[in-house]
């Protein structure tokens, strides 16, 4: 992602507040099933269920089986005392999530049948129909299930950040400006020029350039905050950003 004045993601990591993020809360519980840690883990699972669904579909599972496995996995993961299986050495939530799913598929599926739908379990809220529609829209490439998981993780995270940015512009009474500038976040060369945007928004070209700069900076701030919720150390944020854009670009 380009910026008119350099990297918009080169921000201060604010390590002093880092321990308040979702994944840090889970790890800080030190294996105890505290309400706060359980809620933090459930929040993360609800936000990032789709990469696991994509992983299962890339394995050749049917839509029904992938939906059932995803929900049964989360019921298993969020059940009593399951936080004790969280390994603090795993660092990143995405690494923990994929490793846990693989372990579940290899060793726990038969044991988890009692947690299937209708068993009194509170499942992670997911939109299964939308998940399958999204999967069908993705390119039918030859990426491995693991690679598909990484790509879906990156896309899910970026879409979440973009949605938050849109909400901010809408709350500020500027939804039209967001729609006009959205393509500039990634330097869309096929989109309208700054001059064309300026004419449509009743702004000067200089004002449009400044608005793009501010949008990119805010996107970077929101992205860093979102990633911070899934890692344990401030220095891992930049590593995750590099991994994220590598996954999106197919590098």
Buried (B, 14 or more C-beta within 10 A) or exposed (E): BEBEEEEBBEBEBEEEEBEEBBBBBBBBBEBEBBEEBBBBBBBBBEBBBBBBBBBBBBBEBEBEEBBBBBBBBBBBBBBEEBBEEBEEEBBBBBBBBBEBBEEBBEEBEEEBEEBEEEEEBEBBEBEBEEBBEBBEEBEEEEBEBEBBBBBBBBBBBBEBBBEBBBEBBEEEEBEEBBEBBBBBBBEEEEBBEBEEBBEBBEBEBEBBBEBBBEBBBBBBBBBBBBBBBBBBBBEBBBBBBEBBBEBBEEE
